[in-house]
Amino acid sequence: MIAMSIAERALAAVARQLGQPSGLAGRAVGRLLNRGNRSVVVAAVAATDCGPGADVADIGFGGGVGLDTLLGRGVAVVHGVEMSETMLAEAKRRFSEPIARGRLRLHSGRMEDLPFDDSALDAIISTNTIYFVPDLAAALKELARVLRPGGRLVLGVGDPGQMSKMPFTRHGFRLRPIDELVPAIREAGFDRIEDKRVGDGQGAAHLLVGELPG
Ligand SMILES: C[S@@+](CC[C@H](N)C(=O)[O-])C[C@H]1O[C@@H](n2cnc3c(N)ncnc32)[C@H](O)[C@@H]1O
């Protein structure tokens, strides 16, 4: 077996931190994610089209820019779901006030097994997460289960061609083609699926928006 070079090991460590930020380095990764992904996350929140009265979740919220944006939009209750204890602890500290007021609820969990009743939510955003989900069909079914009829799902993903140029994505990222993702979302029960682009040119990120039949 050929030993992994130091550079490849460093890239693998970056990929691991992006997939599940942890410890001191994970906290720094959370801040970098907030800066680097802000435009996609803000566009994902806008694409939910949710206003006051809605219950909305951000699954895999990382540094929390989506939670902040949803709270700023005035939705009734924001739910944040994370499997990273570091990101949960950071969000608990940063958002203590909306948590105390009952406007934000944080949950430890995974997209494949969500801590919600059936039809509990009006909308879900999840950005830059599905690269780390091995069984996407099962996760999409679970997302459909917890959305009410007419509820909206917004998945944000980097363009696979663009992502494949980033060397850390060689280490465990699942870069699924968009024309495989759209039928997978439809198969889970969503319709009116749109591929909205965020950014310029061929490498612009994708917001895949789908609705459950009303
Ligand atoms: C690359 S970060 C993206 C964070 C944020 N959504 C953004 O766009 O900046 C991926 C986040 O998803 C979380 N994550 C990965 N797999 C997940 C899963 N199966 N269920 C829930 N969260 C997951 C990780 O812990 C990490 O915080």
The ligand as an SDF file (V2000), in Angstrom:
LIG
                    3D

 27 29  0  0  0  0  0  0  0  0999 V2000
  -20.0830   21.7220    4.5120 C   0  0  0  0  0  0  0  0  0  0  0  0
  -21.0350   21.9520    5.9530 S   0  0  0  0  0  0  0  0  0  0  0  0
  -22.3340   23.0420    5.3700 C   0  0  0  0  0  0  0  0  0  0  0  0
  -22.9030   23.8980    6.4620 C   0  0  0  0  0  0  0  0  0  0  0  0
  -23.9700   24.9010    6.0030 C   0  0  0  0  0  0  0  0  0  0  0  0
  -25.1830   24.2390    5.6210 N   0  0  0  0  0  0  0  0  0  0  0  0
  -23.4560   25.7540    4.8750 C   0  0  0  0  0  0  0  0  0  0  0  0
  -23.9410   25.6530    3.7310 O   0  0  0  0  0  0  0  0  0  0  0  0
  -22.5390   26.5360    5.1480 O   0  0  0  0  0  0  0  0  0  0  0  0
  -21.8850   20.4380    6.1700 C   0  0  0  0  0  0  0  0  0  0  0  0
  -22.6250   20.3760    7.4990 C   0  0  0  0  0  0  0  0  0  0  0  0
  -23.5880   19.3330    7.4270 O   0  0  0  0  0  0  0  0  0  0  0  0
  -23.5070   18.5240    8.5710 C   0  0  0  0  0  0  0  0  0  0  0  0
  -23.9200   17.1760    8.1510 N   0  0  0  0  0  0  0  0  0  0  0  0
  -23.2200   16.2950    7.3990 C   0  0  0  0  0  0  0  0  0  0  0  0
  -23.9410   15.1760    7.1790 N   0  0  0  0  0  0  0  0  0  0  0  0
  -25.1340   15.3720    7.8000 C   0  0  0  0  0  0  0  0  0  0  0  0
  -26.2950   14.5610    7.9630 C   0  0  0  0  0  0  0  0  0  0  0  0
  -26.3630   13.3410    7.4410 N   0  0  0  0  0  0  0  0  0  0  0  0
  -27.3390   15.0590    8.6690 N   0  0  0  0  0  0  0  0  0  0  0  0
  -27.2550   16.3070    9.2260 C   0  0  0  0  0  0  0  0  0  0  0  0
  -26.1690   17.1140    9.1200 N   0  0  0  0  0  0  0  0  0  0  0  0
  -25.1250   16.6480    8.4240 C   0  0  0  0  0  0  0  0  0  0  0  0
  -22.0700   18.6040    9.0330 C   0  0  0  0  0  0  0  0  0  0  0  0
  -21.9300   18.3340   10.4160 O   0  0  0  0  0  0  0  0  0  0  0  0
  -21.7020   20.0330    8.6480 C   0  0  0  0  0  0  0  0  0  0  0  0
  -21.9120   20.9470    9.7080 O   0  0  0  0  0  0  0  0  0  0  0  0
  1  2  1  0
  2  3  1  0
  2 10  1  0
  3  4  1  0
  4  5  1  0
  5  6  1  0
  5  7  1  0
  7  8  2  0
  7  9  1  0
 10 11  1  0
 11 12  1  0
 11 26  1  0
 12 13  1  0
 13 14  1  0
 13 24  1  0
 14 15  1  0
 14 23  1  0
 15 16  2  0
 16 17  1  0
 17 18  1  0
 17 23  2  0
 18 19  1  0
 18 20  2  0
 20 21  1  0
 21 22  2  0
 22 23  1  0
 24 25  1  0
 24 26  1  0
 26 27  1  0
M  CHG  2   2   1   9  -1
M  END
$$$$
